Amino acid sequence: MAEQSSFETKGQSDFRDVEAAPPSRRVHHNEDLGRELPQGPNPHGFYGKIGNPGVLGLAAHAVTLMLLATQFMKWRGVTVPQVYIGNLWFYAGLYMFTTAQWCLIKGETFAYCVFGTFSAFYFSYAAILTPTFAVADAFAGAAGTTSSAAAELQSLAIFLFVWNGVFFIIFLASLRTNAALVVVFFGVIMGVWCLGGMYLELATIAQAASKGSMSKAVALSKAGGAFLFVSASSGFYLVIVQLFESVDFPISLPVGDLSGLWPKKKSD
């Protein structure tokens, strides 16, 4: 039986193998997408025995994003994210990086790009928050000046907006997968957009308090956190779906296959 891809579920097959063939001619066939894609390693050899690495990557994303969402929504008065640095480094960053490498070995281009991109994002954000990297110190300038604070906040906004461009591309590609995965990426791009706006509003306040609105910044923070919460929740749902399937659980949960909504790519 063909191995599932990292985002595959029963009823929504992704990159299924049709036959063993020489590496130069072997292909994967996607029954739902109706197309054949190049495949390198022999699926019936070592590579065919590799499990689904995507479950761990999705879990790392869901847990870490959920923690950040609660902070931006200010649950229980929590407003400082430093307590989550460990998750950013050693769960989301490290294990999504590891997941990406196994997806590359299995020939799963989309999954590799997704996990590799989010791993780099979490590592980058962790570095910003880690005092050892002294990122905040670079903006210190004259101690206590508002201009230095504004520069740091504007840099954080630009950081998020640029990353969101990549997230948006991933979101577009996910429209051919399933609804649960689309919700994951939609929540991310909307949440990151709101948080970038929050940092811009805070930068305006730092430059001139009379021009900015703290209530607007708080609203953007909570909205961004809410979108991240939705993304994380959908991620948890996908983890449950794939873990259930890995142990042949008698319940098969739907994910909302979207491949049938798109026309098949014409063969050359």
N, C-alpha and C positions, 0 to 999 in steps of 0.2 A: 504494500500500500504506500502511496506517495506521502512524503512528509509535508506537514502544514507549514506555511510561512509564518512569520512572527505576528502577522495581523490576521491570520486566517482563522475562520471558525467553520464548523460543520454547516453545510448549506451555502457557504460563501467561500468557495475554494480559491486559493491564490497560488498561482504558479505550480500546478500539479505536473508530475512527470508522466510522460506517455510511454517512453521506452528507453532501454539502454542503447547507447550508440557511441561511436567514437567521440571524444571530447570536442572535436572540431565541428561535429554535426548534431550533437545532442541538443535537445530543446526541452523547455518546460511548456506545458499547455495549460492555459487557464480556461477552465470550462465556462466560468461565468463571464469573463471578459471576451472570450472567443478569439484568442490570439495566441501565437506561439512566440516565446522569447528565448534568446540564447541562454544556454546553461553550460557551465564548464565541468565541474567535478562529477564523477559517477554517482548518481543518487542512490545506487544500490551498494555502494562501498562505504567507506568511512563517513562521507558526508551525509549519506542516507540514515545514519544512526544518530546524528546529532538531534537533540531535542529542540523544543521551541524556545529560543532565547528571549523572545519578545515579552514573555510574561513578567520576567524579572524587571526588564526595562520599564514596562508600563507601571508596575508596582512602585518602582523608585520615583517615577514621575508623579504618580498620584499622591503618594505620601508626602513628598517634599512640597508639591504645589499646594496641597491642602493646608499644610502648616503655614506657608507664606500667605495663603488666602485669609486664614484666621487673624494673622497679624495685621494685614491691610484693612480688614473689616473691624479691627480693634476689639476683638472678642476678649472679654474679661479684662479690658483695659491694656492689653498687650500691644505695644507700639514699636518695640525694638526687636529687629530680626536676628540679632547676634546669637541667640540661643539656638537658632536653626542652622548655624554654620556647619556643624557636624554632618547634618543631613545633606547639605549642598555639596560638601566635599566627598563624603565617604559613602553616600547612598546614591543620590541622583547623579552626581558627576562621575564617580568611579564606575558604578554598575551600569549606567547607561552607555558609558564608553566601552565597557566590556561587552555589553549586549551588541553594540554596533559592530565590533570586530567579528563576532560570531555570525551576525547577519551578512557581513561581507563574505565570509567563508562559504556560507550557504548560497550565495549569489542573489541575495535579496536587496536590490539597489534602493528601493524606496525606504524600507525599514532601516537600512544602514544610514541613509541620509538623515532620517528622522532622529534616530537615537544618537548619532554622532553630533548633530546640530544641537540638540537639547543638552547633551553632555557638556559641550563646549560652553553653552549659555550658563548652565549651573556652575561650572568651574569658574567662569568669568565673574559671575555675581558673587560667588563665595570669596574670590580674591579681593573684590571691592570691599566686602564687609570684614575681612580678616585684618586685624591691626598690624600684623607683621608686614604686610605689603604697603602700609603707610599711604594708602590712596588719599585718604582725607587730609593727611599732612601736606600733600602737594598743593592743596588749595588754601592752606592756612594763611599765607601772606602775613599781613599785619594782624596780630591776634585780635579776634573779635570783630573784624571788619565785615560789614554786610556784603560787600562786593565779592569776597572770597566764598562766602556761603552761597551766593547766587550763582557763581561760576560752577561750583560743584553740583548744584541742583540742576542747572541747565545741561551739564555734561551727562548726568544720569538720565535726563529726559532724552537726549540725543542717542545715548547708548540703547535705550529701550526701543526708540522709534526705528533705528537701523536694524536691530535684531528682529523687530516685528515684520520687516520686509521679507526676511527669510521665512518666518512663520506663516506669512500669508501665502507664499508660494507652496509651502507644504500643505496648507489648508486646501488650496485649489486642487492639488494632486489627489488629496484624500477624498474628493468628491466622487471618485470611482471605486471607493472601498465600501464602507458601511456607515450608517448613521451615527453609531456610537463613537466611532473614530472622528467623524466630522465634528461632533459636539466637543470632543477633546480639543481639537485645534481651533475651532471657532471661539471657545471660551478663552483660550490663550491669547489669540490676537486681539480680542475685545478687551480683555483684562489688561494686557500690556499697553494697549492704546490709552486706556483710562489712567493707568499709573504714570505713563509718560506725561499726560496732561496735568496730573497732580504735581509732578516735579516742576513743570513749567510754572504752574500757579504759585508754588512755594518759592520759586526763584524770583518771581515778580514781587512777592511779599518781602523777600530778603532785600531787594533793591529799593523798594519804596512801599512801606506798609499800606499807605493810602490807596495804592493802585491795585493791590491784590485782595483776594477774598479767602479767608481761612475756611469759611463754611463751604466754599466751592471746592477747595482742596480736599477737605474731609469727605465731601460727597463723592469726588472722583476716586479717592482712596477706597471707600467702601464699595463703590460700583466695580472698580477693578478687582477687589478682593472677591466680590460675589461672582464675577465671571470666572475667575480662577477656581473658585469653589465648585462651580458647575463642571468645569473641565476636569478637575480632580475626581469628582463624583463619577463622571462617565468613564474615567480611567479605571477607577475601582471596579466598575461594572464589567469592563472588558477583562480585567484580571480574574474576576469570578467566573466569567464565561469560559475563559481559556483553561483555568485550573480545573473546573468541572469536567471539561472535555479531556484533559490530560489523565484523569483517573476514571474515565468512562462513567461519569455520574449519570444517573438515569434521567436527569432533567436537562433539556437542551434549551438554553435561553436565546432569544432573538437578538440580533444586532442591527437589523435593518439593512439588508443588502441593497446597495445603490447601483451595482454594475448594470442592471437591466434598464436603468434610466438613460443610459448613454448609448449612442450608436457604436457599433463595432468598427474598429479600425480596418480600413480596407487593406488587404494583403497586397504586397508588391507584385 
